[in-house]
Amino acid sequence: MRSWDYYQNNQQLREVINVVISGYFSNGDTNLFKPLVGSLLYDDHYMLLADYQSYIDCQDRVSQNYHDQNS
């Protein structure tokens, strides 16, 4: 699967990338992160988008385990 496919098939990932594209993190500058987003969507050598959901799932488990230890 290509990185673009991960973007298209994961709504949460797509929303995150779209917020970056929108200029939210760059005071409205929609061009600042354009090279980064382009690299992620079209030339993701490190498979960051492929790993996104696994990272989120792991973080959710870590958070749940931390919460459970305080109960």
N, C-alpha and C positions, 0 to 999 in steps of 0.2 A: 504494500500500500504506500502511496506517496503522501508527503506531508499535507498537501492540499486536501486529500481524502480525509485525514484526521480532522482537519479544520471543518470540513463540510459535514462530517458524521457525528461530531460531538458538539451539542448545542452550547454547553458551558464553555468549552474552549473557544468556540466561535464568538461568543459574547465577550470573552476576555480580550481576544485579539481585536475585535471591533471597537472596544473601549480605547485600546491603545491607538488604533487607526483614527479614532474620532478627535484626537488631540487632548483628551481629558488629562493626561499626565504631562502635557507639554504646553500648558496655557493656550490651548487652541491651535497650536502649530501642527497641522496634519502632515507636514513633511518631515518633521524631526525624526520620527521613528520609522519612516517609510523604508529605509534600507534594512533595518532590523526585521520588520514585518515581511518584507520581500524575501529576505534570506530564510526566515522560518517557513514561509508558505511555499517557496519554490526551490530552495537549495539547502535543505535542512540536513547537513552532513552528520550532525550529532543526534539526529532523531529525537529532538526535544519534544516535538508535538506527539510523536508516537508514545513517548513516556509520560505524557501529561496525566492521563487518567490513572495510571498506576501510582504516580506521585500523590494525586488527590486522594485516592483510596487509602494509601498508606498513611497519609496525614490524618485522615478521618479516624483510622484505627488508633493512631498514637493519641489523638485528642480524646477518644473514647476511653482508652486505657488510663490516661491521666485523670479523667473525670471519675472513673470507677474507683481509683485508689483513694480518692478523697471522700467517698461515700461511706 
